[in-house]
């Protein structure tokens, strides 16, 4: 199951920079994860300073 980014996102970009498969892009007001590309590694959740990425 892919990760999602909740509304706690502060748009810092840390998760996008850390994603090994480039599944995270800047969206409207927060970053978003492409579920088809996400490999469920959890790197985004480990990197995020506010815990916005969560397992869907």
Helices and strands as residue ranges (DSSP letters): E 3-5, H 14-18, E 24-26, E 31-33, H 43-47, E 53-55
